Amino acid sequence: MEQNFVCIGAQKAGTTTLADILSVHPDICIPPVKETKYFLFPEDYAKGKSFYDAYFSNYAGQKAVGEFDPDYLMFPETAARIRETLGDNIKLIVVIRHPADRAYSHYLMTKRKGLEPHAFEAALAAEATRKGDLKTRKIFGYLERGMYGRQLQAFLQVFPAANFLFLEFERDLIRGRADMVQRVQAFL
């Protein structure tokens, strides 16, 4: 089995919806665990490719094999890990959303999980003091996760532009879903 695509994000931009749509396609294999975090956590990455391959327990000869993990976009070290493990020709899907809408949706999710004690404006103001470890940044990076240009630089330095498919949540997943599905299928 050879993985040939990764959807790297962004969080709260429709990656779960896109994964759900593609998971029913007979030629696409997405692991039962949508977000493996393999390229994010050094302790998982150190376990090697066979550890990663084990996530794809549902592989049955599909042509397109890959995962969806919106955390990869936020953390630049994942770009080099993806290339080292999956090669130069890996296809990367990037789904973005209006940064303010994305941040508010992220905040609501964090609040719903009982992790955010602050009102939205206070949570945004507190973000600068919540830059501790990787997990803290993942949870409370409301503004940071919307800095797409900065985040994409690491990936664009490692992969050629032809490896990317960029989708916009509002345009592609909400208003143009049928066309978007065809674009993704052609890309993969």
LONU-595055 format. One line per 2 residues: number of its first residue (from 1); their letters; for each residue x, y negated, z negated of N, C-alpha, C. Coordinates in steps of 0.2 Angstrom, whole numbers. Example, Ala and Ser with C-alpha at 12.3 -4.5 7.8 and 13.67 -1.06 7.14 Angstrom:
REM LONU-595055
1 = as = 66/28/-39/62/22/-39/66/16/-39  64/11/-35/68/5/-36/64/0/-39
//
This chain:
REM LONU-595055
1 = me = 4/6/0/0/0/0/4/-6/0  2/-11/4/6/-17/4/1/-23/4
3 = qn = 2/-27/-2/-2/-33/-3/0/-38/3  -5/-41/6/-3/-46/11/-6/-53/10
5 = fv = -10/-54/4/-12/-61/3/-13/-62/-5  -13/-68/-6/-14/-70/-13/-18/-77/-13
7 = ci = -24/-77/-17/-27/-83/-17/-24/-87/-24  -21/-92/-23/-17/-95/-29/-21/-100/-32
9 = ga = -27/-102/-30/-31/-107/-34/-35/-111/-30  -38/-116/-33/-37/-119/-40/-43/-116/-44
11 = qk = -41/-117/-51/-46/-115/-56/-53/-119/-55  -58/-116/-56/-65/-119/-56/-66/-123/-49
13 = ag = -63/-119/-43/-64/-122/-37/-68/-117/-32  -70/-111/-35/-74/-106/-31/-70/-100/-30
15 = tt = -64/-99/-33/-60/-93/-32/-64/-86/-33  -68/-87/-39/-72/-81/-41/-77/-79/-36
17 = tl = -81/-85/-33/-86/-84/-28/-83/-81/-22  -77/-84/-20/-74/-81/-14/-72/-74/-15
19 = ad = -69/-72/-20/-67/-65/-22/-73/-61/-21  -79/-63/-24/-85/-59/-24/-87/-58/-17
21 = il = -87/-63/-13/-89/-62/-6/-84/-57/-2  -78/-58/-3/-73/-54/1/-73/-47/-2
23 = sv = -75/-46/-8/-74/-39/-11/-79/-34/-8  -84/-36/-5/-89/-32/-2/-87/-30/6
25 = hp = -82/-33/8/-79/-32/15/-76/-25/15  -77/-21/20/-74/-14/20/-67/-14/21
27 = di = -64/-19/24/-57/-20/26/-53/-24/21  -56/-26/15/-52/-30/11/-52/-27/4
29 = ci = -47/-26/1/-46/-23/-6/-44/-29/-11  -48/-30/-16/-46/-34/-21/-47/-30/-28
31 = pp = -42/-31/-32/-42/-26/-38/-48/-27/-42  -49/-22/-46/-55/-23/-51/-54/-29/-56
33 = vk = -47/-30/-58/-46/-36/-62/-44/-41/-57  -48/-46/-56/-47/-51/-51/-41/-55/-53
35 = et = -39/-57/-59/-34/-61/-60/-29/-57/-64  -24/-54/-61/-19/-50/-64/-14/-53/-68
37 = ky = -13/-59/-67/-8/-63/-71/0/-61/-70  0/-56/-65/7/-53/-64/13/-58/-63
39 = fl = 11/-62/-58/17/-67/-57/17/-73/-61  13/-74/-66/13/-79/-71/17/-77/-77
41 = fp = 15/-72/-80/19/-70/-87/25/-66/-86  31/-69/-88/37/-66/-87/38/-59/-89
43 = ed = 34/-57/-95/34/-51/-97/31/-46/-93  26/-48/-89/22/-43/-84/27/-43/-78
45 = ya = 29/-48/-76/33/-48/-70/39/-44/-70  42/-44/-76/48/-40/-78/47/-32/-77
47 = kg = 41/-30/-77/39/-23/-77/39/-20/-70  40/-25/-65/41/-22/-58/35/-21/-54
49 = ks = 36/-20/-47/31/-20/-42/26/-14/-44  29/-8/-46/24/-3/-48/19/-4/-53
51 = fy = 21/-9/-58/16/-11/-63/11/-15/-59  13/-20/-54/8/-24/-51/3/-19/-46
53 = da = 6/-14/-43/3/-10/-38/-3/-6/-42  -2/-5/-48/-7/-1/-52/-13/-5/-53
55 = yf = -13/-11/-52/-19/-15/-53/-24/-13/-47  -21/-11/-41/-25/-10/-35/-27/-2/-35
57 = sn = -30/0/-40/-33/7/-41/-38/8/-36  -41/3/-33/-47/4/-29/-45/4/-21
59 = ya = -38/4/-20/-36/4/-13/-38/10/-10  -40/9/-4/-42/15/0/-41/14/8
61 = gq = -35/11/9/-32/10/16/-35/4/19  -37/-1/15/-40/-7/18/-34/-11/21
63 = ka = -36/-15/26/-31/-19/30/-28/-25/26  -33/-28/23/-31/-34/19/-31/-32/11
65 = vg = -25/-34/8/-25/-32/1/-22/-38/-3  -26/-40/-8/-23/-46/-12/-27/-47/-18
67 = ef = -25/-52/-21/-28/-54/-28/-30/-62/-28  -34/-63/-33/-36/-70/-34/-34/-72/-41
69 = dp = -29/-77/-41/-27/-80/-48/-26/-87/-48  -31/-91/-50/-30/-98/-50/-24/-101/-54
71 = dy = -22/-97/-59/-16/-100/-63/-10/-100/-59  -9/-97/-53/-3/-97/-50/-1/-104/-47
73 = lm = -6/-107/-45/-5/-114/-42/-2/-119/-47  -5/-118/-53/-3/-123/-58/5/-122/-60
75 = fp = 7/-116/-60/14/-115/-62/19/-113/-56  23/-118/-55/28/-117/-49/32/-111/-49
77 = et = 34/-108/-54/38/-103/-54/35/-97/-51  28/-97/-50/25/-91/-47/27/-91/-40
79 = aa = 28/-96/-37/29/-96/-29/35/-92/-28  41/-93/-31/47/-88/-30/46/-81/-31
81 = ri = 42/-80/-37/40/-73/-39/36/-69/-33  31/-73/-31/27/-70/-26/31/-69/-19
83 = re = 35/-73/-17/39/-72/-11/44/-66/-13  47/-66/-18/52/-61/-20/49/-54/-20
85 = tl = 43/-53/-22/39/-47/-23/35/-45/-16  32/-50/-13/28/-49/-8/30/-51/-1
87 = gd = 36/-54/-1/39/-56/5/37/-63/8  41/-64/14/40/-71/17/33/-71/21
89 = ni = 30/-66/23/24/-66/27/18/-66/23  18/-66/16/12/-66/12/7/-72/14
91 = kl = 1/-71/15/-4/-76/16/-6/-79/10  -7/-85/9/-9/-89/3/-15/-93/5
93 = iv = -20/-91/1/-27/-95/1/-27/-100/-5  -28/-106/-3/-29/-112/-8/-36/-115/-8
95 = vi = -39/-115/-13/-46/-118/-13/-45/-124/-18  -47/-129/-16/-47/-135/-20/-54/-138/-21
97 = rh = -54/-142/-26/-61/-146/-27/-59/-153/-29  -64/-157/-29/-63/-164/-31/-60/-164/-38
99 = pa = -55/-167/-39/-51/-166/-46/-55/-168/-52  -60/-173/-51/-64/-175/-57/-69/-170/-58
101 = dr = -72/-167/-53/-77/-162/-54/-74/-156/-57  -68/-154/-54/-65/-148/-56/-63/-149/-64
103 = ay = -60/-155/-66/-59/-156/-73/-65/-155/-77  -70/-158/-75/-76/-158/-80/-79/-150/-80
105 = sh = -79/-147/-75/-81/-140/-75/-76/-136/-79  -70/-137/-79/-65/-134/-83/-66/-135/-90
107 = yl = -68/-141/-92/-69/-144/-99/-75/-140/-101  -81/-139/-97/-87/-136/-99/-86/-129/-101
109 = mt = -81/-126/-97/-80/-118/-98/-76/-118/-105  -71/-122/-106/-67/-122/-112/-72/-123/-118
111 = kr = -76/-128/-117/-81/-130/-123/-85/-124/-124  -88/-121/-119/-93/-115/-119/-89/-109/-123
113 = kg = -83/-108/-122/-79/-103/-125/-77/-104/-132  -79/-110/-135/-77/-112/-141/-70/-114/-143
115 = le = -66/-116/-137/-59/-118/-138/-58/-125/-138  -63/-129/-136/-62/-136/-136/-67/-140/-141
117 = ph = -64/-143/-146/-67/-146/-151/-69/-154/-149  -66/-156/-144/-67/-164/-142/-73/-165/-137
119 = af = -75/-171/-137/-79/-173/-131/-75/-174/-125  -78/-174/-119/-74/-174/-113/-68/-179/-113
121 = ea = -70/-185/-114/-65/-191/-114/-60/-190/-119  -61/-188/-125/-56/-186/-130/-52/-180/-128
123 = al = -55/-175/-125/-51/-170/-123/-46/-172/-117  -48/-176/-113/-43/-179/-108/-37/-183/-111
125 = aa = -39/-187/-116/-34/-191/-119/-29/-186/-123  -32/-181/-126/-28/-176/-130/-23/-172/-126
127 = ea = -25/-171/-119/-21/-167/-115/-13/-168/-115  -11/-174/-116/-4/-175/-116/-1/-172/-122
129 = tr = -4/-171/-128/-1/-169/-134/-2/-161/-134  -5/-158/-129/-6/-151/-129/-2/-147/-123
131 = kg = 4/-149/-123/9/-147/-118/13/-141/-120  11/-138/-126/15/-133/-129/17/-127/-124
133 = dl = 15/-121/-126/17/-115/-123/12/-115/-116  14/-110/-112/10/-108/-106/3/-107/-107
135 = kt = 1/-104/-112/-6/-102/-113/-10/-109/-115  -7/-113/-119/-10/-119/-121/-11/-124/-115
137 = rk = -6/-124/-111/-7/-128/-105/-12/-125/-100  -13/-119/-100/-18/-116/-95/-25/-118/-98
139 = if = -26/-118/-104/-32/-119/-107/-34/-126/-107  -30/-131/-108/-31/-138/-109/-29/-142/-104
141 = gy = -26/-140/-98/-24/-144/-93/-29/-146/-88  -34/-150/-91/-39/-153/-87/-37/-157/-81
143 = le = -32/-162/-83/-30/-166/-77/-24/-163/-73  -20/-160/-77/-14/-156/-74/-16/-152/-68
145 = rg = -21/-148/-69/-23/-143/-64/-26/-146/-58  -28/-153/-58/-30/-156/-52/-25/-160/-48
147 = my = -19/-159/-50/-13/-162/-47/-11/-158/-41  -15/-157/-36/-14/-152/-31/-7/-153/-27
149 = gr = -6/-159/-26/0/-161/-22/7/-159/-25  7/-160/-32/13/-158/-36/13/-151/-36
151 = ql = 8/-147/-37/8/-140/-38/10/-137/-31  7/-139/-26/8/-136/-19/16/-137/-17
153 = qa = 19/-142/-19/26/-143/-17/30/-137/-18  30/-134/-24/34/-128/-25/32/-122/-20
155 = fl = 26/-121/-18/24/-116/-13/26/-118/-6  26/-125/-5/28/-127/2/35/-127/3
157 = qv = 39/-127/-2/46/-126/-2/48/-119/-1  44/-114/-3/46/-107/-2/43/-104/4
159 = fp = 37/-106/6/33/-103/12/32/-108/17  32/-106/24/30/-110/29/23/-112/29
161 = aa = 21/-118/32/14/-120/32/9/-115/35  12/-111/40/7/-106/43/5/-101/39
163 = nf = 8/-100/33/6/-95/28/0/-97/24  -2/-103/25/-8/-106/20/-14/-107/24
165 = lf = -20/-105/20/-26/-107/22/-29/-111/17  -31/-118/18/-34/-122/13/-41/-123/14
167 = le = -45/-122/9/-52/-122/9/-54/-128/3  -59/-131/5/-62/-136/0/-69/-133/-3
169 = fe = -69/-133/-9/-75/-131/-13/-81/-134/-10  -82/-140/-10/-88/-144/-8/-90/-142/-1
171 = rd = -85/-143/4/-86/-142/11/-87/-135/13  -82/-131/11/-82/-124/13/-86/-119/9
173 = li = -86/-119/3/-90/-114/-1/-97/-116/-2  -98/-122/-3/-105/-125/-4/-109/-126/2
175 = rg = -106/-130/7/-110/-132/13/-109/-128/19  -103/-125/20/-101/-121/26/-99/-114/24
177 = ra = -102/-110/20/-100/-104/18/-99/-99/24  -104/-99/29/-104/-94/34/-97/-95/38
179 = dm = -96/-101/40/-90/-103/44/-84/-101/40  -84/-103/33/-78/-102/29/-76/-94/29
181 = vq = -81/-90/28/-80/-83/28/-77/-80/34  -79/-83/40/-76/-81/46/-69/-84/47
183 = rv = -68/-90/44/-61/-92/44/-56/-88/40  -58/-86/34/-54/-82/30/-53/-75/33
185 = qa = -58/-72/36/-57/-66/39/-52/-66/45  -53/-71/49/-48/-72/54/-41/-73/51
187 = fl = -40/-77/46/-34/-78/43/-31/-72/40  -35/-68/37/-32/-62/34/-31/-56/39
//
